[in-house]
Amino acid sequence: MRRRPTNRRGLGQAEAALAPSAPDAAVRLDWTDWLPRNNSALLRVSFGAFAAIADIVVIVASATLAGIGYHLFAYGWAGPAEIFVQLGVSVAIVFVVANTMRDEYLLSNYLEFAGHGRRTFMLWNLVTVCALAIGFMTKTTAEISRATTVLFYLGGLCALLASRAAIVRAVRHSASAGAISLRRVFLVGSEADVEGFASRYQPWESGMHVVAAAVLRGRETLADDLALAAASARMLRPDDVFILAPWSESETIDACIDAFIRVPASIHLGPERVLDRFVDARISKVGSVSSLHIVRRPLSSGEVTLKRVFDVLASAAALALLSPLMLMVAAAIKLDTPGPALFLQRRYGFNQEPFRIFKFRTMTTMDDGRHVQQAQVGDKRITRVGRFLRRTNIDELPQLLNVLSGEMSLVGPRPHALAHDQMFEQTIAFYARRHNVKPGITGWAQVNGLRGDTSTEDKMRARVEYDLFYIDNWSMVFDLKIVWLTIFSRKAYRNAV
């Protein structure tokens, strides 16, 4: 176990939360909280201003360097530098105002890297398009070349992402050292619940400062423990109270809420262990019905439409371009061994709906029943032409017809034979989630070298982990990246049999 970081007062956050003030006390305090502490509100405001100024400096510097750099390279002089500065200032103002309106500069956003790249990329594109449109309509872009605009767009985006990464790294380091205290937290629960919360989530790394932990000793002393805990909370004035009792203990939770409802602090039900598996869990309300929303639809209606449009256009273009190659491959298969050129096999698609997949035949057998023997290294059933087709992924090309008909997508989890699906569903958790999106000709697992033989559970489990990551992190950019890697990455051609 790694050493717990200590805060600036020299006391570890977890130890501070659990250090007893007296042998029989129900409330365990961090007595260092009585010492003068940082003004968290001032810290948050100061950080927001700093983050906004950092974006302004980065954008203005990017515009100026792009303009001057291009003019020095192309014409041998710096060009109208004041125009470049004005461009940077104009774009920076729009970018910072938009970020401020959507609370991007909250200190809590900088405790994790996740999401910064996507949000910055989307807003930067929108701001760039708006700036170009306004410049075109007002005829103010005459002195700004297209090369300068492209350099500013690319350089500004890279600089913003690098700046965000540096700030997040600094904030995380400060939070881990206990130097940043965004929220003052009061914990209440059994000793095991409090210790488990501290060890699992290490709240100090999320900017939480645990001011006290109220230990509930049992039902017999519950009323006394909560009375003491509520009195301590009123005295310590925390920002948040976390009730760490298991959700199944409804009577204990109700008693805790009744005790702390009169304390001027936010009240939270502590996270159940099941939520550790679902990072996007949130409270959802439909009409008067409230629920804990733990898994969202893999793709929204708009995302499904976008993916389908890309599939249709790309598969139709690929079929038109590759049809001569496919005809030659079919002829080679017929000349090599007797049998059809295409191999059809039933597989599960979206929502576990069966369909027949098209592939170029690469083996002398056509298994499609309850028992399907997977191809192995050196398998004698693989034909001479088939071995070449497998190594180059050409055997998958007929699946463009499955994509065009809507049974598959260009990118998605690779479909397996029904017999293998039914076997691994029983042993691998969340295996069936692979069918929550359309299967693909290629996928995130395949471009990472996880293709070919899946005869063991460990091999299949590794592939499933990559498939589920793809489902949970889908984007159109992700699909394009996988298509690119499928063609040009060496990993995509490994482990073929």
Secondary structure by P-SEA (a helix, b strand, c coil): ccbbbbccccccaaaaacccccccccccccccccccccaaaaaaaaaaaaaaaaaaaaaaaaaaaaaaaaaaaccccccaaaaaaaaaaaaaaaaaaaaaaaccccccccccccaaaaaaaaaaaaaaaaaaaaaaaacccccccaaaaaaaaaaaaaaaaaaaaaaaaaaaaaaaaccccccbbbbbccaaaaaaaaaacccccccccccbbbbbccccaaaaaaaaaaaaaaaacccbbbbcccccaaaaaaaaaaaaccccbbbbccccccccccccbbbbbcccccccccccccccaaaaaaaaaaaaaaaaaaaaaaaaaaaaaaaaaaaacccccbbbbbbbccccbbbbbbbccccccccccccccccccccccccaaaaaaaaaccccccaaaaaaaccccccccccccaaaaaaaccccccccccccccccccccccccccccccccaaaaaaaaaaaaaaaacccaaaaaaaaaaaccccccccccc
